[in-house]
Amino acid sequence: MSATSALPRQVKALIVARAVNQLGGFSLAFLTVLLNRSFGASLAMAGVVSALFGLATIPSRLAGGRLADRWGRRRTIVAGLVGLALAQLGLAAAPGLIAAMVCALLMGLAFELFEPPSQATIADAVPPAGRASAFELLTTAVAAGSLAAGLIADVVGRWSLRWLFVVDAGTGLACAVIVWLALALAPDAVPRRDDQSSADSTSAASQVGHANLAGPAIVPAPAASPWRDRALLLVTASGTVFALVSMLMLTALPLSLGAVGLNPANAGLIMAASTATLVLARPVLRTRLAKLPHAATFAVGYLLMAAGFGGYALAHTLPTLLLPTALYSLGNLLVMGRSFAVVSELAPTEASARYLAVYGSSWGVATLLAPLVATWLIGVSGPASLWTVSALACAVMAVAQPWVVRRVQGLRDDLGVIHSTKPMADRYDAVSI
């Protein structure tokens, strides 16, 4: 029996639902340009509104974890998807800038609600030995949805930017229906910590303490709060830089295309090319780079991203953007996967969700800052300066991030943490590359 066929029904349905939801997933990239072109906001004002959206995603993610404990996971996932869809429909139908700003803020408050319960549902429903296959399937399904989404964005965006948000709302509602029906018979509450067997603590090393590709893995010591874990905070700080350059790419791409005389809707084609690159290159990456140490993988990833951004600074036609897009996409995939691997190694078994939530807050900060930085740099000196700054930031991180990995290991050694030599390839197969 294959790993895929052995997955629980609710996990398969959740993966299908996320792929359906991803079909409209490129509307966020057009939020700033929509406010600028359809509602008459200045470039600076559009950036501020998009930043407020990003600010709202931080409490949204934290609320998702709390609501999952109180309402149950299925209700929280559905509430988040429906709330987001209603806000998107309101934005598409907004009569003026004020109404559009309110709807954008409501979008941010609903945007991350479904992430914590979705991740927890997969983690709890699948035994440790099958989790890599489950998340690998999720990654593939979301990538397939993203590929189609890029094509949809290119077609619909040429007609009307508002309709991009209508399409996204429709896919979100379809996802909510699938989740509601598929998880109807599944447990809807998070298992209480006092109901877990004592074996959970003794199996912590086998679940999160597999060997670090840079050396022995970290079996973390118990921490009262993730916010007091200096190693996690250091990883989160470096992760915020990565999240910021990633969000700059997403937020600024349509604006930069318009600034050089191209149709902003072409961003959909570029994103589709990005996703196709990841799907086609994944088998090669898994065989060639899967066994590289964390530090080396971070360095390679950031250098590829820097090369991609540098190519963007020089490119002014759609064909010349394709190679930089491929380089950026491959680098982004490498850095993204290893970042989650490092956080997972740091997290105690009983606090993995809280650790991932703290690390995930870096994306909220990046979503807040990215539109402000992008609109300011493009407005002052054009898109070439934005991509040049992004390339330089990635070049710096190619040196800084390996230091962070070594520093995190040193902090754990200072605390006298026990190490394990058990291979971690199975656990991080899906998330590393």
Beta strands, then each sheet from edge to edge (+ up, - down):
strand 1: 217-218
strand 2: 419-420
sheet 1: 1+ 2-
end
